[in-house]
Each structure stands twice: as structure tokens, then as C-alpha cells.
């Protein structure tokens, strides 16, 4: 219920046609929900810290109902149809999704101490299913035979479904009680999940010696050795806020998310306009084609999040390949997909492989990013169960 940005193409073209927005106005409205998701991160983190997971979900449920409900009334002509107001409604929907998603990830980081790539990848994959569910609901329930669609009905359905799902989570989601957590049998694998993100050779040696109960064999020699150990201790401590952003690995993570997720969502938000600009083969309606592409994007996105989230665990535990290297592969794949789009796509049918490829790259980064972020530390954000 926290994936409103994936649903916009299912009704966005109808809004543009009804209100006759210009290209600039349509661009601002189509990216509003993603802007709400992206720029509300610090606010959502603050709410989780001060209101707790359940309190934050109550706020997000209220926003998830308000955004699409007011947009539906605008579509019906009961409210002013200025594009700025519509963008604000969608931004509220994005903030609601970001807050709910952060609550889910925060709960995961508390309750799953090992194999975080898999557990968070599956949680992120469930977010990706939002697009295919709502686009198919739109295609089979709210679309009309004469190439029309009932955007009003879809928006009302979204308002009640998303707010209802978040309200249910507000009663049950959160860290497990300590007495309910079963003991971890395989402590070695669990410890590996908590190794510092970046370790130098000396710190890795200390970690291995500690596992072998021989930490006392480490001796500190001259001042150079002491400075080296101090530096290694600093690299292993938990990072947060601007300290995380200024860390080289943290900044690299930010750049990867900025580029891949930004371009991926611009493609998703624009797929309706791209389809209208391409000659269609066959008798499929434009609305049906939009719903198909949104569904395919969501399914490929969902599969990539689960698969590569799990794969990042395997690569790290067996071959020592850090999760950040997955982003390099995703960036290269995104570049190849964009080259294919501008050189080979000339019909609506030829656009489908590009949709799949873009979704896979998008889902790979989104699925691995939560687990990579938690390796900077989880103690710096303690969410209360309110």
C-alpha cells in the first residue's frame, strides 16, 4: 500500500487530457508523487523516531486517504483544477507512501538480524506489487469499453485501500518484544551481518581474532599503529545524518540511488506519453497498453528486488563482494536500456523489452539499498513502538 508512485501512469494521462495541461504542467504533476517520496525522507525518519512506527502509520494513513480523495474530487469538477493543487495532492500521497515504507523497513531491521538483503528485498518487492495490483484493478473494473476510463473510481478506491492497509499496519507493525525473539543458533553468520561497512586489514584481523577468542594477541606498538587502530575504529562506527552523506561509500550510495531511481521513475511516469507518441500495432486501446506496461514494470521490478536482494546476501557471504558493487551493474544496465530506447524503439510493441529492462535495473537498486544502508548502523535510529 506504500507504492503510489507506481500507480500514477494508470490515471495520469486521463488527468492531462481532461484538464488540458501543457507539457511543463504535466511534467510537474507526474513527478509530484515521487518528489513527495524523495524529499520527505528526513521528515518521515523524524516521525518514526518521535511518534513511533504505529503513530507514523496513522499519520501516513490520513495522508494516503486525503491525497487521492481530493484529487478525485478535482477530477469530478468539485474542486479547482489548477495543476499546482493536483501536484500537492500527489505529493501528500508520496509522503504517505514513504512514511509507511520506512516503517516497514525499520521493523525489518529490528526483527531480522541476519540475511537482511533477502528480508528487506522481499519487503521492497511487496512494494513493487502495488503497481500491478492497482493497474489491473483499473483495467478490469474502472476502464470502459469505448476507450475510456473511470479515473474517479480508481482514485476513490486507492484512497480507501491504501489508508485501510496502513491503518491495519498501525495496530500490528513494529519490533518484536525481546522475549518473543527466538535465540540465534548460527552466531557466525549473524555476526557477519554486523561487520562494519568498510574495514581495513588491521580491523579485519581484529575481528577474526575476536571470533577465535584470541583478541589478546593483538599488540599495539608505536604511535603509527595506534593511529591506524583509531582510524579503523572510526571506520567501523555507526554513521547517521550528514556524517553518513559525507562518507565516501554513503555518498556513492546516494549518487547511485539518485541516478538509477530518478531515471527509472521518469521513465515510468512518462510511459503513457511515450506510448501515445509511438504507432500502435493491433487494436489494443491506449489505456489498456498503459495498464499493461505499468503491470509489466511492477512485476519485473518486484522480481528484481527479491532476487537481487537475496543475491547480494550470497555474493557477500560466499565471495566477499560488497552490496555496493551491485549498483555498478545496475547503472551499466540502465545505460544499455536507455541506448536501446533511443535507437531501437519505433513501435509500442518494441517498447515492452525496454520497460522490462528499466524495471529490473530500478528494482535491483531499490531492493539492495535498504540492506546496504543498514550496514552503516541501526543503533542510530531507535524507533519507539507507540
C-alpha positions as CSV (number, residue, x, y, z in Angstrom):
1,X,0.0,0.0,0.0
2,X,3.0,2.3,0.0
3,X,3.7,2.4,-3.7
4,X,1.6,5.3,-5.1
5,X,4.3,6.4,-7.5
6,X,3.9,3.2,-9.5
7,X,0.1,3.8,-10.0
8,X,0.2,7.3,-11.5
9,X,0.6,6.2,-15.1
10,X,-2.7,4.3,-14.8
11,X,-4.7,7.6,-14.4
12,X,-2.2,10.4,-15.1
13,X,-2.9,10.6,-18.8
14,X,-6.6,11.0,-18.1
15,X,-5.9,14.0,-15.9
16,X,-3.7,15.5,-18.6
17,X,-6.4,15.1,-21.2
18,X,-9.2,16.3,-19.0
19,X,-7.5,19.4,-17.7
20,X,-5.5,20.1,-21.0
21,X,-2.2,20.6,-19.2
22,X,0.8,21.8,-21.1
23,X,4.0,19.6,-21.3
24,X,5.6,21.5,-18.4
25,X,2.4,21.3,-16.2
26,X,2.1,17.6,-16.9
27,X,5.8,17.1,-16.1
28,X,5.4,18.8,-12.7
29,X,2.3,16.8,-11.8
30,X,3.6,13.5,-13.0
31,X,6.7,13.8,-10.8
32,X,4.9,15.2,-7.7
33,X,4.3,11.9,-6.0
34,X,8.0,10.9,-6.5
35,X,9.1,14.3,-5.2
36,X,6.9,13.6,-2.1
37,X,8.6,10.2,-1.7
38,X,12.1,11.5,-2.1
39,X,12.2,14.8,-0.2
40,X,10.1,13.6,2.7
41,X,12.7,11.2,3.9
42,X,14.1,13.3,6.8
43,X,10.5,14.2,7.9
44,X,9.4,10.6,7.8
45,X,12.5,9.5,9.8
46,X,11.8,12.2,12.3
47,X,8.2,10.9,12.7
48,X,9.4,7.3,13.2
49,X,11.8,8.4,15.9
50,X,9.4,10.6,17.8
51,X,5.9,9.1,17.0
52,X,7.0,5.5,16.7
53,X,6.1,3.1,13.9
54,X,2.5,2.9,14.7
55,X,2.0,6.6,15.2
56,X,3.7,7.3,11.9
57,X,1.5,4.8,10.2
58,X,-1.6,6.6,11.5
59,X,-0.3,9.9,10.0
60,X,0.6,8.2,6.7
61,X,-2.9,6.6,6.5
62,X,-4.5,10.0,6.9
63,X,-2.3,11.5,4.1
64,X,-2.9,8.4,1.9
65,X,-6.7,9.0,2.1
66,X,-6.5,12.8,1.7
67,X,-4.3,12.9,-1.4
68,X,-6.3,10.7,-3.8
69,X,-9.7,11.7,-2.4
70,X,-9.1,15.4,-3.1
71,X,-7.6,14.5,-6.5
72,X,-10.8,12.5,-7.3
73,X,-13.0,15.5,-6.3
74,X,-10.9,17.7,-8.6
75,X,-11.4,15.2,-11.4
76,X,-15.1,15.3,-10.8
77,X,-15.1,19.1,-11.0
78,X,-15.9,19.8,-7.4
79,X,-12.6,21.4,-6.6
80,X,-10.3,23.8,-8.6
81,X,-8.3,22.0,-11.2
82,X,-5.1,24.1,-11.0
83,X,-2.1,21.8,-11.7
84,X,-0.3,23.1,-8.5
85,X,-3.1,21.8,-6.3
86,X,-3.1,18.4,-8.1
87,X,0.7,18.3,-7.6
88,X,0.2,19.0,-3.9
89,X,-2.4,16.2,-3.6
90,X,0.0,13.7,-5.2
91,X,2.9,14.9,-3.1
92,X,0.8,14.1,0.0
93,X,0.3,10.6,-1.4
94,X,4.0,10.3,-1.9
95,X,4.8,11.3,1.7
96,X,2.3,8.8,2.9
97,X,4.0,6.0,0.9
98,X,7.5,7.0,2.0
99,X,6.5,7.0,5.7
100,X,4.7,3.6,5.5
101,X,7.6,2.1,3.6
102,X,10.1,3.4,6.1
103,X,8.0,1.9,8.9
104,X,8.1,-1.5,7.2
105,X,11.9,-1.3,6.7
106,X,12.5,-0.1,10.3
107,X,10.5,-3.0,11.6
108,X,12.5,-5.4,9.4
109,X,15.9,-4.0,10.6
110,X,14.8,-4.6,14.2
111,X,13.3,-8.1,13.7
112,X,15.7,-9.6,11.2
113,X,19.4,-9.6,12.2
114,X,20.7,-12.0,9.6
115,X,20.1,-12.2,5.8
116,X,18.9,-8.6,5.7
117,X,19.3,-8.5,1.9
118,X,16.7,-11.2,1.5
119,X,14.3,-10.0,4.1
120,X,14.4,-6.4,3.0
121,X,14.4,-7.3,-0.6
122,X,11.2,-9.2,-0.2
123,X,9.7,-6.3,1.7
124,X,10.7,-4.0,-1.1
125,X,9.3,-6.4,-3.6
126,X,5.9,-6.3,-2.0
127,X,6.0,-2.5,-2.5
128,X,6.6,-3.2,-6.2
129,X,3.4,-5.2,-6.4
130,X,1.3,-2.1,-5.8
131,X,1.6,-1.0,-9.4
132,X,0.4,-4.3,-10.9
133,X,-2.5,-4.7,-8.5
134,X,-3.9,-1.2,-8.9
135,X,-3.3,-1.1,-12.7
136,X,-5.1,-4.4,-13.1
137,X,-7.9,-3.2,-10.9
138,X,-8.1,-0.2,-13.2
139,X,-8.0,-2.3,-16.4
140,X,-10.7,-4.8,-15.3
141,X,-13.0,-2.7,-13.1
142,X,-12.7,1.0,-13.9
143,X,-12.0,1.0,-17.6
144,X,-14.8,1.4,-20.1
145,X,-15.2,-0.4,-23.4
146,X,-15.2,2.8,-25.5
147,X,-11.5,3.5,-24.8
148,X,-12.4,5.5,-21.7
149,X,-11.6,5.0,-18.0
150,X,-13.1,5.9,-14.7
151,X,-10.2,7.8,-13.1
152,X,-12.6,9.0,-10.4
153,X,-13.5,5.5,-9.3
154,X,-9.8,4.4,-9.3
155,X,-8.8,7.3,-7.1
156,X,-11.6,6.7,-4.6
157,X,-10.6,3.0,-4.5
158,X,-6.9,4.0,-3.9
159,X,-7.9,6.4,-1.1
160,X,-9.8,3.7,0.9
161,X,-7.4,0.8,0.1
162,X,-4.2,2.5,0.9
163,X,-5.4,4.2,4.1
164,X,-7.1,1.0,5.2
165,X,-3.9,-1.1,4.7
166,X,-1.8,1.5,6.6
167,X,-4.4,1.6,9.4
168,X,-4.1,-2.2,9.8
169,X,-0.4,-1.9,10.0
170,X,-0.7,0.7,12.7
171,X,-2.0,-2.0,15.1
172,X,0.5,-4.7,14.4
173,X,3.7,-3.5,12.9
174,X,6.9,-2.8,14.9
175,X,9.8,-4.5,16.7
176,X,9.1,-7.8,18.3
177,X,9.1,-8.0,22.1
178,X,12.5,-9.2,23.3
179,X,11.0,-12.3,25.0
180,X,9.3,-13.3,21.7
181,X,12.6,-13.3,19.7
182,X,14.0,-16.9,19.3
183,X,17.7,-17.4,20.1
184,X,20.0,-17.2,17.1
185,X,21.6,-20.6,16.6
186,X,24.2,-19.7,14.0
187,X,26.0,-16.8,15.6
188,X,28.8,-16.7,13.0
189,X,26.5,-15.8,10.1
190,X,24.7,-13.4,12.3
191,X,28.0,-11.6,13.3
192,X,28.9,-11.3,9.6
193,X,25.8,-9.2,9.0
194,X,27.1,-6.7,11.7
195,X,30.7,-6.3,10.4
196,X,31.5,-2.6,9.7
197,X,30.8,-1.4,6.1
198,X,34.4,-0.6,5.3
199,X,37.2,-2.4,7.1
200,X,41.0,-2.0,6.7
201,X,43.3,-5.0,7.0
202,X,44.1,-4.5,10.7
203,X,40.4,-4.1,11.7
204,X,39.5,-7.3,9.8
205,X,42.3,-9.1,11.6
206,X,41.0,-7.9,15.0
207,X,37.5,-9.1,14.0
208,X,38.8,-12.6,13.0
209,X,40.9,-12.9,16.2
210,X,37.9,-11.9,18.3
211,X,35.9,-14.8,16.8
212,X,38.8,-17.2,17.7
213,X,38.9,-15.9,21.2
214,X,42.4,-14.6,20.7
215,X,42.0,-10.9,20.8
216,X,44.7,-10.6,23.4
217,X,47.3,-11.5,20.9
218,X,47.0,-8.1,19.2
219,X,49.7,-5.7,20.4
220,X,49.9,-2.0,20.0
221,X,53.4,-0.8,19.0
222,X,54.4,2.7,18.1
223,X,52.3,5.8,17.5
224,X,51.7,4.8,13.9
225,X,50.0,1.6,14.9
226,X,47.8,3.4,17.5
227,X,46.7,5.9,14.9
228,X,45.9,3.1,12.4
229,X,43.8,1.3,15.0
230,X,42.0,4.6,15.9
231,X,41.2,5.1,12.2
232,X,39.9,1.6,11.8
233,X,37.7,2.1,14.9
234,X,36.3,5.2,13.3
235,X,35.5,3.5,10.0
236,X,33.6,0.8,11.9
237,X,31.4,3.1,14.0
238,X,27.8,3.7,13.0
239,X,27.0,6.8,10.8
240,X,24.0,8.9,10.6
241,X,22.7,12.2,9.1
242,X,25.3,14.4,7.3
243,X,28.1,12.1,8.6
244,X,26.6,9.3,6.5
245,X,26.1,11.5,3.5
246,X,29.8,12.7,3.6
247,X,31.2,9.2,4.0
248,X,32.6,8.1,0.6
249,X,30.6,4.9,0.5
250,X,27.5,6.8,1.7
251,X,27.8,9.4,-1.0
252,X,28.4,6.7,-3.6
253,X,25.2,5.1,-2.4
254,X,23.3,8.4,-2.7
255,X,24.6,9.0,-6.3
256,X,23.6,5.5,-7.4
257,X,20.1,5.9,-6.0
258,X,19.8,9.4,-7.4
259,X,20.7,8.4,-10.9
260,X,19.0,5.0,-11.3
261,X,15.9,5.6,-9.3
262,X,15.4,9.1,-10.8
263,X,15.7,7.9,-14.4
264,X,13.7,4.8,-13.7
265,X,10.8,6.8,-12.3
266,X,10.9,9.4,-15.0
267,X,10.5,6.6,-17.5
268,X,7.6,5.1,-15.6
269,X,5.9,8.5,-15.2
270,X,6.3,9.1,-18.9
271,X,5.4,5.7,-20.4
272,X,1.9,6.9,-21.1
273,X,3.1,9.8,-23.2
274,X,5.7,7.6,-24.9
275,X,3.0,5.1,-26.0
276,X,0.9,7.9,-27.4
277,X,3.9,9.1,-29.5
278,X,4.5,5.6,-30.9
279,X,2.5,3.9,-33.6
280,X,0.4,1.1,-32.2
281,X,0.2,-2.3,-33.9
282,X,-3.2,-4.1,-33.4
283,X,-6.5,-2.9,-31.9
284,X,-5.5,-2.5,-28.2
285,X,-6.7,0.7,-26.6
286,X,-4.1,3.2,-25.3
287,X,-5.5,2.8,-21.8
288,X,-5.0,-0.9,-22.0
289,X,-1.5,-0.5,-23.2
290,X,-0.6,1.8,-20.4
291,X,-2.0,-0.6,-17.8
292,X,0.0,-3.5,-19.4
293,X,3.2,-1.5,-19.2
294,X,2.6,-0.5,-15.6
295,X,1.8,-4.1,-14.7
296,X,4.9,-5.4,-16.5
297,X,7.1,-2.8,-14.9
298,X,5.7,-3.7,-11.5
299,X,6.2,-7.4,-11.9
300,X,9.8,-7.1,-13.2
301,X,10.5,-4.5,-10.5
302,X,9.1,-6.8,-7.8
303,X,11.1,-9.9,-9.1
304,X,14.3,-7.9,-9.3
305,X,14.0,-6.6,-5.7
306,X,13.5,-10.1,-4.3
307,X,16.1,-11.8,-6.5
308,X,18.9,-9.3,-6.2
309,X,18.3,-8.6,-2.6
310,X,18.9,-12.3,-1.9
311,X,21.7,-12.4,-4.4
312,X,23.5,-9.6,-2.5
313,X,23.5,-11.8,0.6
314,X,25.0,-14.7,-1.4
315,X,27.7,-12.5,-3.0
316,X,28.7,-11.0,0.3
317,X,28.7,-14.2,2.4
318,X,30.4,-16.5,-0.1
319,X,32.7,-14.4,-2.2
320,X,33.0,-11.2,-0.1
321,X,31.5,-9.0,-2.8
322,X,30.0,-5.9,-1.2
323,X,26.5,-4.9,-2.0
324,X,27.6,-1.5,-3.4
325,X,29.1,-3.4,-6.4
326,X,25.5,-4.4,-7.4
327,X,24.8,-0.8,-8.0
328,X,27.6,-0.6,-10.6
329,X,26.0,-3.4,-12.6
330,X,22.6,-1.8,-12.3
331,X,24.0,1.5,-13.6
332,X,25.6,-0.1,-16.6
333,X,22.3,-2.0,-17.3
334,X,20.4,1.3,-17.1
335,X,22.7,2.9,-19.6
336,X,22.2,0.0,-22.0
337,X,18.4,0.2,-21.6
338,X,18.5,3.9,-22.4
339,X,20.6,3.4,-25.5
340,X,18.1,0.7,-26.7
341,X,15.2,3.1,-26.1
342,X,16.5,5.9,-28.3
343,X,18.0,3.7,-31.1
344,X,15.7,0.6,-31.5
345,X,12.2,1.5,-30.2
346,X,9.8,2.6,-33.0
347,X,6.5,0.9,-32.1
348,X,4.6,0.3,-28.9
349,X,5.4,-3.4,-29.0
350,X,9.1,-2.7,-29.2
351,X,8.9,-0.6,-26.1
352,X,8.0,-3.7,-23.9
353,X,11.6,-5.1,-23.6
354,X,12.8,-1.6,-22.6
355,X,10.1,-1.5,-19.9
356,X,11.3,-4.8,-18.5
357,X,14.9,-3.8,-18.6
358,X,14.3,-0.5,-16.9
359,X,12.2,-2.2,-14.2
360,X,14.9,-4.8,-13.5
361,X,17.6,-2.1,-13.0
362,X,15.2,0.0,-10.9
363,X,14.2,-2.9,-8.7
364,X,17.8,-4.1,-8.3
365,X,18.9,-0.8,-6.8
366,X,15.7,-0.4,-4.7
367,X,15.9,-4.0,-3.4
368,X,19.6,-3.9,-2.3
369,X,19.7,-0.3,-1.0
370,X,18.0,-0.9,2.4
371,X,20.3,-3.7,3.4
372,X,23.3,-1.7,2.2
373,X,22.2,1.3,4.3
374,X,21.7,-0.7,7.5
375,X,25.3,-1.7,7.3
376,X,26.2,1.9,8.3
377,X,24.5,1.1,11.6
378,X,21.0,0.6,13.1
379,X,21.5,1.8,16.6
380,X,21.5,5.5,15.5
381,X,17.7,5.3,14.8
382,X,15.7,3.8,17.6
383,X,12.0,3.8,16.7
384,X,9.6,3.6,19.6
385,X,6.6,1.4,19.5
386,X,3.9,3.9,20.4
